[in-house]
Structures are given as structure tokens and as C-alpha cells.
Amino acid sequence: MRFKPSYAPGPTDVRENVRLVLAKKTNNPDFDKEFIDYYHEVCQKMGQVMGTTNEVLLLAGEGILALEAACASLTEPGDRVLVLDNGIYGEGFQDFVRMYGGEPVVLSFDYHKDIPVEEVRDYLEKDHDFKYATFVHCDTPTSILNDVSQLSPLLKEYGILTVVDSVAGMVGEPIDVDQNQIDICCGGTQKAISAPTGLAIVSISEDAKKAINNRKTPIASYYANLQIFKGYIEKGTLPYTMPAGNIEALDIALDNILKEGQLAVYERHMKIANAVRKSIQEYGLSLFLESGCSNTVTAIIIPDEIGALRLQQHIQETYNLYIATSLAQYEDVILRIGHMGENAFIEKVLSVLTVIDNGLRDLGFKGKGHLGQLFLDAYKAEN
């Protein structure tokens, strides 16, 4: 298969020192008792990056496994679950809730804006009889960022457990699990962490554990089940075979983040994102969002006469570069630039914006200046 470089909101580039780990021979994780301790150490390091002393688990699967496992482990038949919806993945939580017998109550908001905290507060004053609530930190199809620091504590005021999808936010945006009182925080290795695809990340608060352990009915899954990890250190065994190479690769990726410094990583993402957004608008294109822009991905509206899918295909065929459009109703409306993790460096973003500029010009769009130069000018102004 011919390799095509990709610049999408994940999976991201993986640094060479992380990739090389996958070439190493590993011990058998099912029989090597030292692997249990190593797994636990990497989980704790992941917790340090997430800002939590809660238990962290690494599940063998892509990030969506974390979302399903959270809902499968908490939901019992008839449980009312509040689904906060201002994006495609936010709305999609209801499918997991319904799949495991719960009754999702979807509270929808404008997809062009972050979730309005005061409107949620007004709603909860009238109805707060929910076992848990779900929302997305960064909803990648539209690039929206929701304020975890306000939403999760608000829900906890009403005794509602929180499940937060931070797959595309974690590391590129502060998550601070403990400070923000998140009960189950879900992540994935393939986004801003820039480790290989294949591990889902879950942190579990004591309140969430209590709810899981006090269920009246068994969890209707084995694989999407957080309870099967209970006591794994004492037992000296994990519930299924772990991808040891992926866990070692994650370990090195976390070292990269900690060596750079988490505040520096956040600042790098912020400066890149601000410059991208400013240059896009100066160039003559519009952002999809009115507020709540994430620092990990930017959603751009492509003019109807060109179309996002046509532009994507043209760039892929002409410049051998894959750039993502969006999903569902926005598939032919939005082009997405994923500036997260290893993709959030000035030289990489510059090359992608230059290709997008060329592709748009090829298809008849006349930008105001050159997109790459506008980006460089905006980035220099940030510094």
C-alpha cells in the first residue's frame, strides 16, 4: 500500500523514539509478573499527565472503547442519563446509554458554540434526577471545546456522576481531572499524546467505583467492562492479554510530554491554534465556530462552489496529502486541520496550510494573500 501523509485530527504523527519502541522484543505480558508492576507504573504516569490520583486503566482498544466501557460499567436498565449535546460525538453518547439499557435524556445546544453553563444550571434546577451525565471536552467533527472546569463541578453539585470524553482534548488542552471533579475521564493514545493507536485511557473516581460496585445487575459486557480490572495488582494478573509494545510506546510518549513540560505543551498548542485561526480568517475563509475553539483542531467552512469533499480529493490526488473533512451533515461543509501533539509544530502546520492554499487556488478560490505566510505572520505576532 502506498503511504499517504495525513494531516487530520488524529491519529497524529508519532515521534521516532516512540516508534522505535514497537520494534523491540517484549516479554510475554500474560506470564511476566514484572509486567503488572510496569503496567501500573505507566497508568500512574498517565494519571500524572491527566492531573489525577484516581485509578487509571489502559484498555486494549482505540479511544472509543473508553467511552463504551464507561457507559457499560455505569448503566443499569432504566437509569436516566443526561447527555449534553453540542456536537456529533456528544450526541452519540446516547447510543451507548441506550445499548446498555439506560434512558438517555438529550439536552441539545447550538453546534457553533460551547455548552452554555448557565443554561445547564437552569435545566438542572428543574430536573436533576440522573445517575450520570456525559459530555465531550473537544468534539472533533466541529472542533468545539467545552468548559470542563465549569460543567463537571456543576453536575457534581447535583450528585450527578460525570463521564467526559477528552480523547481529542487531553494533553493539548488542560483536563485536570481531580480539580475539575471528573468521575470517569476517557482518552486515547492516538491524538495529542502522539502514541500509536491501540490504547484507550480511563480514570475512575471513588464515587464512580462505588456506583459500579453497587450495581444490582451484572455489566452486560466483558471487554467493555471496567470492573474486570478490580484487584489486578493483588491478583498479579490482568483480565486479558495487553499489547505490551503499545504500553511501552505510551510510556516514552508520556516522557516526551513531561520532558517538554505540560505548561509548555499547552502553550505550544495555543500559539499554533491562534495563528491558524487568525490566518484562515485573514485569508478569506470562515471558521465553523462562533465560540469555544479548541487548540487541538480547527474546523473551516469550505465555500459551497468548491465543497470540502472535492477539495479533499483534489489535495489527495494532486499533492499526495490526506486532510480530513467532517462527519455526518458536515462532511462536505468542513475541512479540519488537526494541530495536536506531534502535528502541532510550526513547520508541519506551515506545509499543510501551503498545500490547502494551493488546492483552493487550483479549484478557483482566490485567497487574500498566501495562507502559509499569513500563518507565519500571525505566529510571529503571537511571540
C-alpha positions in Angstrom: 0.0 0.0 0.0 1.4 3.4 -1.0 2.0 5.7 2.0 0.0 8.9 2.1 1.0 11.5 4.6 -2.0 12.5 6.7 -2.9 15.8 8.5 -6.1 15.1 10.3 -7.4 15.4 13.9 -5.8 12.1 14.8 -4.1 9.7 14.5 -1.2 12.1 14.8 2.4 11.7 13.9 4.4 9.6 16.3 7.9 10.7 17.3 10.8 8.4 16.2 11.8 7.5 19.8 8.2 6.3 20.3 8.0 4.4 17.0 11.3 2.6 17.7 9.9 1.1 20.9 7.5 -1.0 18.8 10.5 -2.7 17.1 11.7 -4.0 20.5 11.1 -7.6 21.6 8.8 -7.7 24.6 8.3 -10.3 27.3 5.0 -12.2 27.4 2.6 -9.9 29.3 0.4 -12.9 30.4 3.3 -14.6 32.3 5.8 -11.9 33.2 4.8 -10.8 36.7 7.0 -7.7 36.4 4.8 -6.5 33.6 1.9 -6.0 36.0 4.0 -3.6 38.0 5.2 -1.9 34.8 1.6 -1.5 33.6 0.6 0.1 36.9 3.6 2.5 36.7 2.6 3.6 33.2 -1.0 4.1 34.4 0.2 6.3 37.2 2.4 8.3 34.8 -0.7 8.7 32.7 -2.6 9.9 35.8 0.1 12.5 36.5 -0.4 13.9 33.0 -4.2 13.9 33.4 -3.9 15.6 36.9 -5.4 12.8 38.9 -4.6 10.4 41.8 -7.7 8.3 40.8 -7.1 4.9 39.4 -6.2 5.0 35.7 -6.6 2.0 33.4 -5.2 1.4 29.9 -7.6 -0.7 27.8 -6.6 -2.6 24.8 -8.5 -0.8 22.1 -9.0 2.6 20.4 -10.3 5.6 22.4 -14.0 4.8 21.7 -13.6 1.7 23.9 -13.1 4.0 26.9 -16.5 5.7 26.1 -18.3 2.5 25.8 -16.7 0.9 28.8 -17.7 3.9 31.0 -21.3 3.7 29.9 -21.4 -0.1 30.1 -20.0 -0.1 33.6 -22.2 2.6 35.0 -25.5 2.0 33.2 -28.2 -0.3 34.5 -31.6 -0.9 33.0 -33.9 2.2 33.5 -31.1 4.6 34.6 -31.7 8.1 33.4 -28.6 9.6 31.9 -28.2 13.2 30.9 -26.5 13.6 27.5 -25.1 17.1 26.9 -25.1 17.5 23.1 -23.4 20.3 21.2 -21.5 18.1 18.7 -21.7 14.8 16.8 -19.8 12.8 19.4 -21.6 14.5 22.3 -24.9 13.4 20.8 -23.5 10.0 20.1 -23.2 9.1 23.8 -26.9 8.3 23.8 -26.3 5.2 21.7 -24.0 3.7 24.4 -26.5 4.6 27.1 -29.4 3.0 25.2 -27.3 0.0 24.2 -26.9 -0.9 27.9 -30.5 -0.3 28.9 -30.4 3.3 30.1 -32.8 6.1 29.2 -30.8 8.9 27.6 -32.2 12.4 28.1 -30.5 14.6 25.4 -30.1 18.2 26.2 -29.0 19.9 22.9 -27.3 23.2 22.2 -26.1 25.2 19.2 -23.3 23.3 17.5 -21.5 26.5 16.7 -20.9 27.3 20.4 -19.6 25.7 23.6 -22.1 24.4 26.1 -23.7 27.3 28.0 -23.1 26.6 31.6 -25.9 28.7 33.0 -28.4 27.1 30.7 -27.3 23.7 32.1 -27.7 25.1 35.6 -31.2 26.3 34.8 -32.1 22.9 33.4 -30.8 21.1 36.5 -32.8 23.2 38.8 -35.9 21.8 37.2 -34.6 18.2 36.6 -31.5 16.6 38.1 -32.7 13.0 38.6 -29.8 11.5 36.7 -27.3 8.7 37.6 -24.6 10.3 35.4 -24.1 12.8 32.7 -21.9 12.7 29.6 -20.3 15.4 27.5 -17.3 15.9 25.3 -14.3 18.0 26.1 -13.3 18.6 22.5 -15.8 17.4 19.8 -13.5 17.0 16.8 -16.0 16.9 13.9 -16.7 20.6 14.6 -13.6 21.4 16.8 -15.7 22.7 19.7 -14.2 22.9 23.2 -16.4 22.7 26.3 -15.5 24.1 29.7 -14.8 21.1 31.8 -13.8 23.3 34.7 -17.4 24.6 34.9 -19.6 21.8 33.7 -18.3 18.9 35.7 -18.3 20.6 39.1 -21.8 21.9 38.4 -23.1 18.4 37.7 -21.5 17.2 40.9 -23.3 19.8 42.9 -26.5 17.9 42.0 -24.9 14.5 42.8 -24.6 13.5 39.2 -21.6 11.5 38.1 -19.7 12.8 35.1 -18.3 10.9 32.1 -16.1 13.2 30.0 -14.7 12.3 26.5 -11.3 14.0 26.3 -9.9 11.8 23.6 -9.1 14.8 21.4 -8.6 17.3 24.2 -6.2 15.5 26.6 -2.6 16.9 26.6 -3.5 19.6 24.0 -5.9 21.2 26.5 -5.8 21.1 30.3 -8.1 18.5 31.7 -7.1 18.5 35.5 -9.3 15.5 36.4 -9.2 15.9 40.2 -9.5 19.6 40.3 -12.5 19.5 37.9 -14.2 16.6 39.8 -14.4 14.3 36.7 -15.6 10.9 37.7 -14.7 9.0 34.6 -12.3 10.7 32.1 -11.8 9.0 28.8 -8.8 9.4 26.5 -7.0 7.7 23.6 -3.3 7.5 22.8 -3.6 8.5 19.1 -4.4 12.1 19.5 -2.4 14.8 21.3 -0.4 12.2 23.2 1.0 11.1 19.9 1.5 7.4 20.7 0.4 4.6 18.4 -3.3 3.8 18.1 -4.5 0.9 20.2 -4.9 2.0 23.9 -7.9 3.6 25.5 -7.4 5.6 28.7 -9.9 5.7 31.6 -9.6 7.4 35.0 -12.1 6.3 37.6 -13.1 8.2 40.8 -14.1 6.6 44.1 -17.7 7.8 43.5 -17.7 6.1 40.1 -16.2 2.9 41.6 -18.9 2.9 44.3 -21.6 3.2 41.7 -20.1 0.4 39.6 -19.5 -1.9 42.6 -23.1 -1.3 44.0 -24.8 -2.3 40.8 -27.9 -4.6 41.1 -27.3 -6.2 37.7 -24.1 -7.5 36.1 -22.4 -5.4 33.5 -23.6 -6.6 30.1 -20.1 -6.9 28.6 -16.8 -8.4 29.3 -14.4 -6.3 27.2 -16.2 -3.0 27.7 -16.2 -3.5 31.5 -14.1 -1.6 34.0 -14.9 -3.9 36.8 -12.8 -6.8 35.4 -9.7 -4.9 36.3 -10.6 -4.8 40.0 -7.7 -6.0 42.2 -5.4 -6.8 39.3 -2.3 -5.8 41.2 -3.1 -8.1 44.2 -4.1 -10.9 41.8 -1.0 -10.4 39.7 -2.9 -10.8 36.5 -4.7 -8.6 34.0 -8.1 -9.6 32.6 -6.8 -10.1 29.0 -3.6 -10.0 27.0 -2.2 -6.5 26.9 -0.4 -5.0 23.9 3.0 -4.7 25.7 4.6 -2.8 22.9 1.9 -0.1 22.8 2.2 0.4 26.5 6.0 0.8 26.3 5.4 3.3 23.4 2.9 5.2 25.5 5.5 5.3 28.3 8.0 7.0 26.1 5.4 9.4 24.6 4.5 10.5 28.2 8.2 11.0 28.9 8.3 13.3 25.8 5.4 15.4 27.2 6.8 15.6 30.7 10.3 16.5 29.4 8.9 19.4 27.4 6.7 20.4 30.3 2.9 20.3 30.3 2.5 24.0 30.5 4.9 24.4 27.6 2.9 21.8 25.6 -0.3 23.7 26.3 1.3 26.9 25.2 2.6 25.4 22.0 -0.9 24.2 21.1 -2.4 27.6 22.0 0.0 29.6 19.9 -0.3 27.3 16.9 -4.1 27.3 17.1 -4.4 31.0 17.5 -2.2 31.6 14.4 -4.1 29.0 12.4 -7.5 30.6 13.2 -6.2 34.2 12.6 -4.6 33.3 9.2 -7.7 31.4 8.0 -9.9 34.4 8.6 -7.5 36.9 7.1 -7.2 34.6 4.0 -10.9 35.0 3.5 -12.4 31.7 4.9 -14.7 31.3 7.8 -14.4 29.3 11.0 -17.3 27.0 11.7 -17.4 28.1 15.4 -18.6 31.3 17.0 -17.1 30.4 20.4 -15.3 27.6 22.2 -12.5 27.0 19.7 -10.2 24.1 20.6 -6.5 24.4 20.5 -6.2 20.8 19.0 -8.3 21.2 15.8 -9.7 23.9 13.6 -12.9 23.5 11.6 -13.0 25.6 8.4 -16.1 26.2 6.2 -15.3 25.5 2.6 -17.3 27.5 0.0 -20.2 25.6 -1.5 -18.9 26.1 -5.0 -15.8 24.0 -4.1 -17.1 21.7 -1.4 -14.9 20.1 1.3 -15.0 16.6 -0.3 -13.9 17.8 -3.7 -11.1 19.8 -2.1 -10.0 16.8 0.0 -10.0 14.6 -3.1 -8.1 17.1 -5.2 -5.4 17.6 -2.5 -5.1 13.8 -2.1 -4.7 13.2 -5.8 -2.6 16.2 -6.6 -0.4 16.7 -3.5 -0.5 13.1 -2.0 -1.7 14.5 1.3 -4.8 13.3 3.2 -6.7 16.1 5.0 -9.9 15.3 6.9 -13.3 16.8 6.2 -16.0 16.3 9.0 -18.8 13.8 9.6 -22.5 13.4 9.0 -24.2 16.6 7.9 -20.9 18.5 7.9 -19.0 16.0 5.7 -19.0 18.3 2.6 -19.0 21.5 4.6 -16.0 21.5 6.9 -12.3 20.9 6.4 -10.4 20.1 9.6 -6.9 20.9 10.5 -5.6 18.8 13.3 -2.9 20.7 15.1 -2.4 18.4 18.1 0.5 16.5 19.6 3.4 15.9 17.1 1.4 17.7 14.5 1.4 21.0 16.5 4.7 22.3 15.3 5.1 25.4 13.1 6.9 23.7 10.2 4.3 20.9 9.9 1.3 23.3 10.1 3.0 25.6 7.6 3.4 22.9 5.0 -0.2 21.8 5.4 -1.6 25.3 5.1 0.5 25.8 1.9 -1.0 22.7 0.4 -4.5 23.8 1.3 -3.8 27.2 -0.2 -2.6 25.6 -3.5 -5.6 23.2 -3.6 -8.1 26.0 -3.1 -6.4 28.1 -5.8 -6.4 25.2 -8.2 -10.2 25.0 -7.7 -10.8 28.7 -8.3 -10.7 30.2 -4.8 -8.8 33.5 -4.6 -7.5 33.9 -1.1 -6.3 37.3 0.3 -2.6 36.6 0.2 -0.8 33.3 0.8 -2.2 31.2 3.6 1.2 29.9 4.7 2.7 33.4 5.0 -0.4 34.7 6.8 0.1 31.9 9.3 3.8 32.7 9.8 3.0 36.4 10.3 0.2 35.5 12.9 2.5 33.1 14.7 5.3 35.7 15.0 2.8 38.2 16.3 1.9 35.6 19.0 5.5 35.6 20.1 
